[in-house]
Amino acid sequence: MAQEPEQKKKRKYKRINYTDRKKIKGMLDVGCNVEFIAYSIGVNRATIYRELERGGVKKDVLKQHRYDRYKDLYDPDTAQKAI
């Protein structure tokens, strides 16, 4: 009997919408770290870092892991316009 080829499992990706962006901003304001935000929204932490960059946080601040600065720099409206 011939075996049928296995179907590749599709990865499930989640796009960040404006509601998620507002949640990110709220969590940053209360001091949550990137890992917790990613877990809460259901995405990888790399997605959150890209989102922070899209929302106005500069790469040099991201590289320094200055969580306290993220809340001052991230703007969900800027991130929404960037897509």
Secondary structure by P-SEA (a helix, b strand, c coil): ccccccccbbbbbbbbcaaaaaaaaaaaaacccaaaaaaaacccaaaaaaaaaaacccaaaaaacccccccccccaaaaaaac
